[in-house]
Amino acid sequence: KPGLRLGYIPQKLTLDATLPITVWRFLNLPKIAPRSEISAALSRAGAEGMDDQQLAELSGGQLQRVLLARALLGKPEVLLLDEATQGLDQPGAASFYQLIADMRRDLGCAVLMVSHELHVVMAASDRVVCLNGHVCCEGHPEHVASAPEYRALFGRGTQGALALYRHDHDHDHDHSHPQEGPKS
């Protein structure tokens, strides 16, 4: 569609560690944005207060949040994630995916995610396209998980179980841990 606004978050951004560029200056490349817009994008991406930090000194999770802020500056209609959580630990990846879900809900933008993390793809997607040199199968996650082409790739015995897990929050968890009683 002509004029479609895309926000892109790459798998990896390679930076020269000696490049003296702050987050604020990076977010102004190639187009200068008002500081208020940059601050708002950083805040929405969970990276508030990083404006003056050196880009090369950020952790992997911080850098991904800055890249998300950069994508948000363009007011995207589609967010394109290319293995955006590679290199993040599990809590960092989970936090990042939650941010993306919030963006989708709050901004109404579509999300196109390229990932090898099947459990995330199957649990967090409305539509899945499984590629293996060609389109093997596509559709709703439950449909894809039961597709013969998918099961041939990932094992017939799993019936998609390794890749398909949804946890609905239509109930409460008892997170209390009973105390041990007095010893006699």
CNS distance restraints for C-alpha pairs under 8 A (distance, minus, plus):
assign (resid   4 and name CA) (resid  76 and name CA) 7.96 0.50 0.50
assign (resid   4 and name CA) (resid  77 and name CA) 6.67 0.50 0.50
assign (resid   4 and name CA) (resid  78 and name CA) 7.87 0.50 0.50
assign (resid   5 and name CA) (resid  74 and name CA) 7.01 0.50 0.50
assign (resid   5 and name CA) (resid  75 and name CA) 6.98 0.50 0.50
assign (resid   5 and name CA) (resid  76 and name CA) 4.73 0.50 0.50
assign (resid   5 and name CA) (resid  77 and name CA) 5.27 0.50 0.50
assign (resid   5 and name CA) (resid  78 and name CA) 6.57 0.50 0.50
assign (resid   6 and name CA) (resid  71 and name CA) 7.74 0.50 0.50
assign (resid   6 and name CA) (resid  74 and name CA) 7.49 0.50 0.50
assign (resid   6 and name CA) (resid  76 and name CA) 4.87 0.50 0.50
assign (resid   6 and name CA) (resid  77 and name CA) 6.04 0.50 0.50
assign (resid   6 and name CA) (resid  78 and name CA) 4.97 0.50 0.50
assign (resid   6 and name CA) (resid  79 and name CA) 5.90 0.50 0.50
assign (resid   6 and name CA) (resid  80 and name CA) 7.00 0.50 0.50
assign (resid   7 and name CA) (resid  70 and name CA) 7.91 0.50 0.50
assign (resid   7 and name CA) (resid  71 and name CA) 4.26 0.50 0.50
assign (resid   7 and name CA) (resid  72 and name CA) 6.48 0.50 0.50
assign (resid   7 and name CA) (resid  74 and name CA) 6.64 0.50 0.50
assign (resid   7 and name CA) (resid  75 and name CA) 7.60 0.50 0.50
assign (resid   7 and name CA) (resid  76 and name CA) 5.14 0.50 0.50
assign (resid   7 and name CA) (resid  77 and name CA) 7.68 0.50 0.50
assign (resid   7 and name CA) (resid  78 and name CA) 6.19 0.50 0.50
assign (resid   7 and name CA) (resid  79 and name CA) 4.65 0.50 0.50
assign (resid   7 and name CA) (resid  80 and name CA) 5.98 0.50 0.50
assign (resid   8 and name CA) (resid  68 and name CA) 7.91 0.50 0.50
assign (resid   8 and name CA) (resid  71 and name CA) 5.71 0.50 0.50
assign (resid   8 and name CA) (resid  79 and name CA) 5.94 0.50 0.50
assign (resid   8 and name CA) (resid  80 and name CA) 4.79 0.50 0.50
assign (resid   8 and name CA) (resid  81 and name CA) 6.18 0.50 0.50
assign (resid   8 and name CA) (resid  82 and name CA) 7.84 0.50 0.50
assign (resid   9 and name CA) (resid  64 and name CA) 7.60 0.50 0.50
assign (resid   9 and name CA) (resid  67 and name CA) 5.94 0.50 0.50
assign (resid   9 and name CA) (resid  68 and name CA) 6.25 0.50 0.50
assign (resid   9 and name CA) (resid  71 and name CA) 6.75 0.50 0.50
assign (resid   9 and name CA) (resid  79 and name CA) 7.64 0.50 0.50
assign (resid   9 and name CA) (resid  80 and name CA) 6.21 0.50 0.50
assign (resid   9 and name CA) (resid  81 and name CA) 5.02 0.50 0.50
assign (resid   9 and name CA) (resid  82 and name CA) 6.28 0.50 0.50
assign (resid   9 and name CA) (resid  84 and name CA) 6.20 0.50 0.50
assign (resid  10 and name CA) (resid  67 and name CA) 7.98 0.50 0.50
assign (resid  10 and name CA) (resid  81 and name CA) 6.37 0.50 0.50
assign (resid  10 and name CA) (resid  82 and name CA) 5.10 0.50 0.50
assign (resid  10 and name CA) (resid  83 and name CA) 6.98 0.50 0.50
assign (resid  10 and name CA) (resid  84 and name CA) 5.87 0.50 0.50
assign (resid  11 and name CA) (resid  81 and name CA) 7.55 0.50 0.50
assign (resid  11 and name CA) (resid  82 and name CA) 5.04 0.50 0.50
assign (resid  11 and name CA) (resid  83 and name CA) 4.70 0.50 0.50
assign (resid  11 and name CA) (resid  84 and name CA) 4.65 0.50 0.50
assign (resid  11 and name CA) (resid  85 and name CA) 7.15 0.50 0.50
assign (resid  11 and name CA) (resid  86 and name CA) 6.48 0.50 0.50
assign (resid  12 and name CA) (resid  84 and name CA) 7.42 0.50 0.50
assign (resid  12 and name CA) (resid  86 and name CA) 7.85 0.50 0.50
assign (resid  15 and name CA) (resid  19 and name CA) 7.33 0.50 0.50
assign (resid  15 and name CA) (resid  56 and name CA) 6.75 0.50 0.50
assign (resid  16 and name CA) (resid  56 and name CA) 7.43 0.50 0.50
assign (resid  17 and name CA) (resid  56 and name CA) 5.27 0.50 0.50
assign (resid  17 and name CA) (resid  57 and name CA) 7.98 0.50 0.50
assign (resid  18 and name CA) (resid  56 and name CA) 7.59 0.50 0.50
assign (resid  19 and name CA) (resid  56 and name CA) 7.30 0.50 0.50
assign (resid  20 and name CA) (resid  54 and name CA) 6.67 0.50 0.50
assign (resid  20 and name CA) (resid  55 and name CA) 7.85 0.50 0.50
assign (resid  20 and name CA) (resid  56 and name CA) 7.87 0.50 0.50
assign (resid  21 and name CA) (resid  25 and name CA) 6.18 0.50 0.50
assign (resid  21 and name CA) (resid  26 and name CA) 6.46 0.50 0.50
assign (resid  21 and name CA) (resid  54 and name CA) 5.70 0.50 0.50
assign (resid  21 and name CA) (resid  55 and name CA) 6.03 0.50 0.50
assign (resid  21 and name CA) (resid  56 and name CA) 7.80 0.50 0.50
assign (resid  22 and name CA) (resid  26 and name CA) 6.17 0.50 0.50
assign (resid  22 and name CA) (resid  51 and name CA) 6.77 0.50 0.50
assign (resid  22 and name CA) (resid  52 and name CA) 5.45 0.50 0.50
assign (resid  22 and name CA) (resid  53 and name CA) 5.34 0.50 0.50
assign (resid  22 and name CA) (resid  54 and name CA) 4.30 0.50 0.50
assign (resid  22 and name CA) (resid  55 and name CA) 5.38 0.50 0.50
assign (resid  23 and name CA) (resid  27 and name CA) 6.13 0.50 0.50
assign (resid  23 and name CA) (resid  50 and name CA) 6.57 0.50 0.50
assign (resid  23 and name CA) (resid  51 and name CA) 5.03 0.50 0.50
assign (resid  23 and name CA) (resid  52 and name CA) 6.05 0.50 0.50
assign (resid  23 and name CA) (resid  53 and name CA) 5.89 0.50 0.50
assign (resid  23 and name CA) (resid  54 and name CA) 6.17 0.50 0.50
assign (resid  23 and name CA) (resid  55 and name CA) 5.42 0.50 0.50
assign (resid  23 and name CA) (resid  66 and name CA) 7.34 0.50 0.50
assign (resid  24 and name CA) (resid  28 and name CA) 6.44 0.50 0.50
assign (resid  24 and name CA) (resid  38 and name CA) 7.36 0.50 0.50
assign (resid  24 and name CA) (resid  51 and name CA) 4.73 0.50 0.50
assign (resid  24 and name CA) (resid  52 and name CA) 6.26 0.50 0.50
assign (resid  25 and name CA) (resid  29 and name CA) 6.76 0.50 0.50
assign (resid  26 and name CA) (resid  55 and name CA) 7.72 0.50 0.50
assign (resid  27 and name CA) (resid  32 and name CA) 7.90 0.50 0.50
assign (resid  27 and name CA) (resid  33 and name CA) 7.84 0.50 0.50
assign (resid  27 and name CA) (resid  38 and name CA) 7.19 0.50 0.50
assign (resid  27 and name CA) (resid  70 and name CA) 5.77 0.50 0.50
assign (resid  28 and name CA) (resid  32 and name CA) 4.47 0.50 0.50
assign (resid  28 and name CA) (resid  33 and name CA) 5.88 0.50 0.50
assign (resid  33 and name CA) (resid  37 and name CA) 6.49 0.50 0.50
assign (resid  33 and name CA) (resid  38 and name CA) 6.67 0.50 0.50
assign (resid  34 and name CA) (resid  38 and name CA) 6.51 0.50 0.50
assign (resid  35 and name CA) (resid  39 and name CA) 6.01 0.50 0.50
assign (resid  36 and name CA) (resid  40 and name CA) 6.10 0.50 0.50
assign (resid  37 and name CA) (resid  41 and name CA) 6.11 0.50 0.50
assign (resid  37 and name CA) (resid  73 and name CA) 7.17 0.50 0.50
assign (resid  38 and name CA) (resid  42 and name CA) 6.08 0.50 0.50
assign (resid  38 and name CA) (resid  69 and name CA) 7.62 0.50 0.50
assign (resid  38 and name CA) (resid  73 and name CA) 7.11 0.50 0.50
assign (resid  39 and name CA) (resid  43 and name CA) 6.03 0.50 0.50
assign (resid  39 and name CA) (resid  48 and name CA) 6.74 0.50 0.50
assign (resid  39 and name CA) (resid  49 and name CA) 7.87 0.50 0.50
assign (resid  39 and name CA) (resid  51 and name CA) 7.54 0.50 0.50
assign (resid  40 and name CA) (resid  44 and name CA) 6.10 0.50 0.50
assign (resid  41 and name CA) (resid  45 and name CA) 6.12 0.50 0.50
assign (resid  41 and name CA) (resid  69 and name CA) 4.80 0.50 0.50
assign (resid  41 and name CA) (resid  70 and name CA) 7.34 0.50 0.50
assign (resid  41 and name CA) (resid  72 and name CA) 6.10 0.50 0.50
assign (resid  41 and name CA) (resid  73 and name CA) 6.30 0.50 0.50
assign (resid  42 and name CA) (resid  46 and name CA) 6.18 0.50 0.50
assign (resid  42 and name CA) (resid  47 and name CA) 4.76 0.50 0.50
assign (resid  42 and name CA) (resid  48 and name CA) 5.00 0.50 0.50
assign (resid  42 and name CA) (resid  49 and name CA) 7.74 0.50 0.50
assign (resid  42 and name CA) (resid  50 and name CA) 7.64 0.50 0.50
assign (resid  42 and name CA) (resid  65 and name CA) 7.57 0.50 0.50
assign (resid  42 and name CA) (resid  66 and name CA) 6.62 0.50 0.50
assign (resid  42 and name CA) (resid  69 and name CA) 5.15 0.50 0.50
assign (resid  43 and name CA) (resid  47 and name CA) 5.50 0.50 0.50
assign (resid  43 and name CA) (resid  48 and name CA) 4.39 0.50 0.50
assign (resid  43 and name CA) (resid  49 and name CA) 7.94 0.50 0.50
assign (resid  44 and name CA) (resid  48 and name CA) 7.91 0.50 0.50
assign (resid  44 and name CA) (resid  69 and name CA) 7.28 0.50 0.50
assign (resid  45 and name CA) (resid  65 and name CA) 5.43 0.50 0.50
assign (resid  45 and name CA) (resid  66 and name CA) 7.12 0.50 0.50
assign (resid  45 and name CA) (resid  68 and name CA) 6.09 0.50 0.50
assign (resid  45 and name CA) (resid  69 and name CA) 5.43 0.50 0.50
assign (resid  45 and name CA) (resid  99 and name CA) 6.84 0.50 0.50
assign (resid  46 and name CA) (resid  65 and name CA) 6.49 0.50 0.50
assign (resid  46 and name CA) (resid  99 and name CA) 7.89 0.50 0.50
assign (resid  47 and name CA) (resid  62 and name CA) 6.79 0.50 0.50
assign (resid  47 and name CA) (resid  65 and name CA) 5.96 0.50 0.50
assign (resid  47 and name CA) (resid  66 and name CA) 6.48 0.50 0.50
assign (resid  47 and name CA) (resid  69 and name CA) 7.91 0.50 0.50
assign (resid  53 and name CA) (resid  57 and name CA) 7.31 0.50 0.50
assign (resid  53 and name CA) (resid  58 and name CA) 7.65 0.50 0.50
assign (resid  54 and name CA) (resid  58 and name CA) 7.05 0.50 0.50
assign (resid  55 and name CA) (resid  63 and name CA) 7.39 0.50 0.50
assign (resid  58 and name CA) (resid  62 and name CA) 5.62 0.50 0.50
assign (resid  58 and name CA) (resid  63 and name CA) 5.74 0.50 0.50
assign (resid  59 and name CA) (resid  63 and name CA) 6.10 0.50 0.50
assign (resid  60 and name CA) (resid  64 and name CA) 6.28 0.50 0.50
assign (resid  60 and name CA) (resid  87 and name CA) 6.95 0.50 0.50
assign (resid  60 and name CA) (resid  88 and name CA) 6.29 0.50 0.50
assign (resid  61 and name CA) (resid  65 and name CA) 6.34 0.50 0.50
assign (resid  61 and name CA) (resid  88 and name CA) 6.21 0.50 0.50
assign (resid  61 and name CA) (resid  92 and name CA) 6.10 0.50 0.50
assign (resid  61 and name CA) (resid  93 and name CA) 7.90 0.50 0.50
assign (resid  61 and name CA) (resid  96 and name CA) 7.83 0.50 0.50
assign (resid  62 and name CA) (resid  66 and name CA) 6.27 0.50 0.50
assign (resid  63 and name CA) (resid  67 and name CA) 6.15 0.50 0.50
assign (resid  64 and name CA) (resid  68 and name CA) 6.11 0.50 0.50
assign (resid  64 and name CA) (resid  84 and name CA) 7.19 0.50 0.50
assign (resid  64 and name CA) (resid  85 and name CA) 7.75 0.50 0.50
assign (resid  65 and name CA) (resid  69 and name CA) 6.17 0.50 0.50
assign (resid  65 and name CA) (resid  96 and name CA) 7.58 0.50 0.50
assign (resid  66 and name CA) (resid  70 and name CA) 6.19 0.50 0.50
assign (resid  67 and name CA) (resid  71 and name CA) 6.23 0.50 0.50
assign (resid  68 and name CA) (resid  72 and name CA) 6.19 0.50 0.50
assign (resid  69 and name CA) (resid  73 and name CA) 6.35 0.50 0.50
assign (resid  70 and name CA) (resid  74 and name CA) 7.43 0.50 0.50
assign (resid  71 and name CA) (resid  75 and name CA) 7.51 0.50 0.50
assign (resid  71 and name CA) (resid  76 and name CA) 7.07 0.50 0.50
assign (resid  71 and name CA) (resid  79 and name CA) 7.49 0.50 0.50
assign (resid  72 and name CA) (resid  76 and name CA) 6.25 0.50 0.50
assign (resid  76 and name CA) (resid 109 and name CA) 6.73 0.50 0.50
assign (resid  77 and name CA) (resid 108 and name CA) 7.56 0.50 0.50
assign (resid  77 and name CA) (resid 109 and name CA) 4.66 0.50 0.50
assign (resid  77 and name CA) (resid 110 and name CA) 6.28 0.50 0.50
assign (resid  78 and name CA) (resid 109 and name CA) 5.29 0.50 0.50
assign (resid  78 and name CA) (resid 110 and name CA) 4.62 0.50 0.50
assign (resid  78 and name CA) (resid 111 and name CA) 5.61 0.50 0.50
assign (resid  78 and name CA) (resid 112 and name CA) 7.10 0.50 0.50
assign (resid  79 and name CA) (resid 109 and name CA) 6.88 0.50 0.50
assign (resid  79 and name CA) (resid 110 and name CA) 6.22 0.50 0.50
assign (resid  79 and name CA) (resid 111 and name CA) 4.77 0.50 0.50
assign (resid  79 and name CA) (resid 112 and name CA) 6.16 0.50 0.50
assign (resid  80 and name CA) (resid 111 and name CA) 6.03 0.50 0.50
assign (resid  80 and name CA) (resid 112 and name CA) 4.86 0.50 0.50
assign (resid  80 and name CA) (resid 113 and name CA) 5.99 0.50 0.50
assign (resid  80 and name CA) (resid 114 and name CA) 7.99 0.50 0.50
assign (resid  81 and name CA) (resid 111 and name CA) 7.48 0.50 0.50
assign (resid  81 and name CA) (resid 112 and name CA) 6.19 0.50 0.50
assign (resid  81 and name CA) (resid 113 and name CA) 4.69 0.50 0.50
assign (resid  81 and name CA) (resid 114 and name CA) 6.03 0.50 0.50
assign (resid  82 and name CA) (resid 113 and name CA) 6.23 0.50 0.50
assign (resid  82 and name CA) (resid 114 and name CA) 4.94 0.50 0.50
assign (resid  82 and name CA) (resid 115 and name CA) 6.94 0.50 0.50
assign (resid  83 and name CA) (resid 113 and name CA) 7.35 0.50 0.50
assign (resid  83 and name CA) (resid 114 and name CA) 5.53 0.50 0.50
assign (resid  83 and name CA) (resid 115 and name CA) 5.04 0.50 0.50
assign (resid  83 and name CA) (resid 116 and name CA) 7.56 0.50 0.50
assign (resid  85 and name CA) (resid  93 and name CA) 5.46 0.50 0.50
assign (resid  85 and name CA) (resid  96 and name CA) 7.41 0.50 0.50
assign (resid  88 and name CA) (resid  92 and name CA) 5.58 0.50 0.50
assign (resid  88 and name CA) (resid  93 and name CA) 5.59 0.50 0.50
assign (resid  89 and name CA) (resid  93 and name CA) 6.07 0.50 0.50
assign (resid  90 and name CA) (resid  94 and name CA) 6.05 0.50 0.50
assign (resid  91 and name CA) (resid  95 and name CA) 6.09 0.50 0.50
assign (resid  92 and name CA) (resid  96 and name CA) 6.12 0.50 0.50
assign (resid  93 and name CA) (resid  97 and name CA) 6.11 0.50 0.50
assign (resid  94 and name CA) (resid  98 and name CA) 6.20 0.50 0.50
assign (resid  95 and name CA) (resid  99 and name CA) 6.36 0.50 0.50
assign (resid  96 and name CA) (resid 100 and name CA) 6.38 0.50 0.50
assign (resid  97 and name CA) (resid 101 and name CA) 6.22 0.50 0.50
assign (resid  98 and name CA) (resid 102 and name CA) 6.18 0.50 0.50
assign (resid  99 and name CA) (resid 103 and name CA) 6.19 0.50 0.50
assign (resid 100 and name CA) (resid 104 and name CA) 6.18 0.50 0.50
assign (resid 101 and name CA) (resid 105 and name CA) 6.23 0.50 0.50
assign (resid 102 and name CA) (resid 106 and name CA) 5.85 0.50 0.50
assign (resid 103 and name CA) (resid 107 and name CA) 5.44 0.50 0.50
assign (resid 103 and name CA) (resid 108 and name CA) 7.31 0.50 0.50
assign (resid 103 and name CA) (resid 109 and name CA) 7.24 0.50 0.50
assign (resid 104 and name CA) (resid 108 and name CA) 5.17 0.50 0.50
assign (resid 104 and name CA) (resid 109 and name CA) 5.13 0.50 0.50
assign (resid 104 and name CA) (resid 110 and name CA) 6.31 0.50 0.50
assign (resid 104 and name CA) (resid 111 and name CA) 6.90 0.50 0.50
assign (resid 105 and name CA) (resid 109 and name CA) 7.60 0.50 0.50
assign (resid 113 and name CA) (resid 121 and name CA) 8.00 0.50 0.50
assign (resid 115 and name CA) (resid 121 and name CA) 7.02 0.50 0.50
assign (resid 116 and name CA) (resid 121 and name CA) 7.97 0.50 0.50
assign (resid 117 and name CA) (resid 121 and name CA) 6.28 0.50 0.50
assign (resid 118 and name CA) (resid 122 and name CA) 5.90 0.50 0.50
assign (resid 118 and name CA) (resid 163 and name CA) 5.07 0.50 0.50
assign (resid 118 and name CA) (resid 164 and name CA) 7.63 0.50 0.50
assign (resid 119 and name CA) (resid 123 and name CA) 6.02 0.50 0.50
assign (resid 119 and name CA) (resid 162 and name CA) 7.03 0.50 0.50
assign (resid 119 and name CA) (resid 163 and name CA) 4.32 0.50 0.50
assign (resid 119 and name CA) (resid 164 and name CA) 5.73 0.50 0.50
assign (resid 119 and name CA) (resid 165 and name CA) 6.55 0.50 0.50
assign (resid 120 and name CA) (resid 124 and name CA) 5.72 0.50 0.50
assign (resid 120 and name CA) (resid 125 and name CA) 7.96 0.50 0.50
assign (resid 120 and name CA) (resid 163 and name CA) 7.86 0.50 0.50
assign (resid 121 and name CA) (resid 125 and name CA) 5.68 0.50 0.50
assign (resid 121 and name CA) (resid 128 and name CA) 7.26 0.50 0.50
assign (resid 122 and name CA) (resid 128 and name CA) 7.18 0.50 0.50
assign (resid 122 and name CA) (resid 141 and name CA) 5.32 0.50 0.50
assign (resid 122 and name CA) (resid 163 and name CA) 6.28 0.50 0.50
assign (resid 122 and name CA) (resid 164 and name CA) 5.35 0.50 0.50
assign (resid 122 and name CA) (resid 165 and name CA) 7.21 0.50 0.50
assign (resid 123 and name CA) (resid 141 and name CA) 7.58 0.50 0.50
assign (resid 123 and name CA) (resid 164 and name CA) 6.16 0.50 0.50
assign (resid 123 and name CA) (resid 165 and name CA) 5.75 0.50 0.50
assign (resid 123 and name CA) (resid 166 and name CA) 5.28 0.50 0.50
assign (resid 125 and name CA) (resid 140 and name CA) 7.95 0.50 0.50
assign (resid 125 and name CA) (resid 141 and name CA) 7.07 0.50 0.50
assign (resid 126 and name CA) (resid 140 and name CA) 5.96 0.50 0.50
assign (resid 126 and name CA) (resid 141 and name CA) 6.98 0.50 0.50
assign (resid 127 and name CA) (resid 138 and name CA) 7.20 0.50 0.50
assign (resid 127 and name CA) (resid 139 and name CA) 5.17 0.50 0.50
assign (resid 127 and name CA) (resid 140 and name CA) 4.75 0.50 0.50
assign (resid 127 and name CA) (resid 141 and name CA) 6.29 0.50 0.50
assign (resid 128 and name CA) (resid 138 and name CA) 5.42 0.50 0.50
assign (resid 128 and name CA) (resid 139 and name CA) 5.44 0.50 0.50
assign (resid 128 and name CA) (resid 140 and name CA) 6.14 0.50 0.50
assign (resid 128 and name CA) (resid 141 and name CA) 5.93 0.50 0.50
assign (resid 128 and name CA) (resid 144 and name CA) 7.07 0.50 0.50
assign (resid 129 and name CA) (resid 135 and name CA) 6.79 0.50 0.50
assign (resid 129 and name CA) (resid 136 and name CA) 7.70 0.50 0.50
assign (resid 129 and name CA) (resid 137 and name CA) 6.13 0.50 0.50
assign (resid 129 and name CA) (resid 138 and name CA) 4.32 0.50 0.50
assign (resid 129 and name CA) (resid 139 and name CA) 6.67 0.50 0.50
assign (resid 130 and name CA) (resid 135 and name CA) 5.94 0.50 0.50
assign (resid 130 and name CA) (resid 136 and name CA) 5.57 0.50 0.50
assign (resid 130 and name CA) (resid 137 and name CA) 5.45 0.50 0.50
assign (resid 130 and name CA) (resid 138 and name CA) 6.05 0.50 0.50
assign (resid 130 and name CA) (resid 144 and name CA) 7.88 0.50 0.50
assign (resid 130 and name CA) (resid 150 and name CA) 7.45 0.50 0.50
assign (resid 131 and name CA) (resid 135 and name CA) 4.70 0.50 0.50
assign (resid 131 and name CA) (resid 136 and name CA) 5.61 0.50 0.50
assign (resid 131 and name CA) (resid 137 and name CA) 7.53 0.50 0.50
assign (resid 132 and name CA) (resid 136 and name CA) 6.47 0.50 0.50
assign (resid 136 and name CA) (resid 149 and name CA) 5.95 0.50 0.50
assign (resid 136 and name CA) (resid 150 and name CA) 7.04 0.50 0.50
assign (resid 137 and name CA) (resid 144 and name CA) 6.26 0.50 0.50
assign (resid 137 and name CA) (resid 147 and name CA) 6.97 0.50 0.50
assign (resid 137 and name CA) (resid 149 and name CA) 6.57 0.50 0.50
assign (resid 137 and name CA) (resid 150 and name CA) 6.85 0.50 0.50
assign (resid 138 and name CA) (resid 143 and name CA) 7.83 0.50 0.50
assign (resid 138 and name CA) (resid 144 and name CA) 5.89 0.50 0.50
assign (resid 139 and name CA) (resid 143 and name CA) 6.10 0.50 0.50
assign (resid 139 and name CA) (resid 144 and name CA) 5.93 0.50 0.50
assign (resid 140 and name CA) (resid 144 and name CA) 6.25 0.50 0.50
assign (resid 141 and name CA) (resid 145 and name CA) 6.00 0.50 0.50
assign (resid 141 and name CA) (resid 164 and name CA) 7.52 0.50 0.50
assign (resid 142 and name CA) (resid 146 and name CA) 6.46 0.50 0.50
assign (resid 142 and name CA) (resid 164 and name CA) 7.62 0.50 0.50
assign (resid 143 and name CA) (resid 147 and name CA) 6.22 0.50 0.50
assign (resid 144 and name CA) (resid 150 and name CA) 6.52 0.50 0.50
assign (resid 145 and name CA) (resid 150 and name CA) 6.31 0.50 0.50
assign (resid 145 and name CA) (resid 151 and name CA) 7.00 0.50 0.50
assign (resid 145 and name CA) (resid 159 and name CA) 6.60 0.50 0.50
assign (resid 145 and name CA) (resid 160 and name CA) 4.62 0.50 0.50
assign (resid 145 and name CA) (resid 161 and name CA) 7.99 0.50 0.50
assign (resid 145 and name CA) (resid 163 and name CA) 7.65 0.50 0.50
assign (resid 145 and name CA) (resid 164 and name CA) 6.96 0.50 0.50
assign (resid 146 and name CA) (resid 150 and name CA) 7.10 0.50 0.50
assign (resid 146 and name CA) (resid 151 and name CA) 6.76 0.50 0.50
assign (resid 146 and name CA) (resid 159 and name CA) 6.17 0.50 0.50
assign (resid 146 and name CA) (resid 160 and name CA) 6.48 0.50 0.50
assign (resid 147 and name CA) (resid 151 and name CA) 6.28 0.50 0.50
assign (resid 148 and name CA) (resid 152 and name CA) 5.96 0.50 0.50
assign (resid 149 and name CA) (resid 153 and name CA) 6.44 0.50 0.50
assign (resid 150 and name CA) (resid 154 and name CA) 6.23 0.50 0.50
assign (resid 151 and name CA) (resid 155 and name CA) 5.05 0.50 0.50
assign (resid 151 and name CA) (resid 156 and name CA) 4.94 0.50 0.50
assign (resid 151 and name CA) (resid 158 and name CA) 7.56 0.50 0.50
assign (resid 151 and name CA) (resid 159 and name CA) 6.36 0.50 0.50
assign (resid 151 and name CA) (resid 160 and name CA) 6.81 0.50 0.50
assign (resid 152 and name CA) (resid 156 and name CA) 6.13 0.50 0.50
assign (resid 154 and name CA) (resid 158 and name CA) 7.51 0.50 0.50
assign (resid 154 and name CA) (resid 160 and name CA) 7.66 0.50 0.50
assign (resid 155 and name CA) (resid 159 and name CA) 7.27 0.50 0.50
assign (resid 158 and name CA) (resid 162 and name CA) 6.09 0.50 0.50
assign (resid 160 and name CA) (resid 164 and name CA) 5.60 0.50 0.50
assign (resid 161 and name CA) (resid 165 and name CA) 6.96 0.50 0.50
